[in-house]
């Protein structure tokens, strides 16, 4: 399948590979992120785990001119790649910070769309991050199918995480056995 890729996608992909970072979101997931972003005109977006900005570029491509995104990561070198190619976009705020610190210091913020692509907001501080989601907001995670780079014991963490999501009465979930394994939840 052929995809219309966002501006600077190929440059970010090349820089990502040259950096040695191997955990960037795949193109199927990125395409879905863009499509879902289009459902939130004027929305407030949060990405937990910028990495090199590969998925960020797709989210930005789906956002309208009135939307904004905060994306955080604790790796300064990867954020430098994102900043080099995406820093021109005034809808984007790149933040170099530890995920736990950011979530705890910004608990009063609300978002229409959260892509949790790191431990914080997924395996750690899940309740706190879901409290940041507006009613009707989307919560998206990937890498829920076993990955070759998962450390020992990670499969059990993933199973427990899914059970936590399924036990919540304030979310409606769709689990997809597609791409790297995606879960999309909407908040009631």
FENTAKA-V658790 format. One record per run of one state. SS is the DSSP state (hx for helix, st for strand, lp for the rest). FROM is the first residue (numbers start at 1). LEN is the number of residues. If there is no record, write none. Layout:
SS&FROM&LEN  SS&FROM&LEN
This chain:
lp&1&8  hx&9&11  lp&20&7  hx&27&11  lp&38&6  st&44&5  lp&49&5  hx&54&9  lp&63&5  st&68&6  lp&74&2  hx&76&11  lp&87&5  st&92&5  lp&97&2  hx&99&7  lp&106&5  st&111&6  lp&117&3  st&120&1  lp&121&3  st&124&1  lp&125&1  hx&126&6  lp&132&1  st&133&9  lp&142&12  hx&154&14  lp&168&3  st&171&6  lp&177&5  st&182&6  lp&188&1
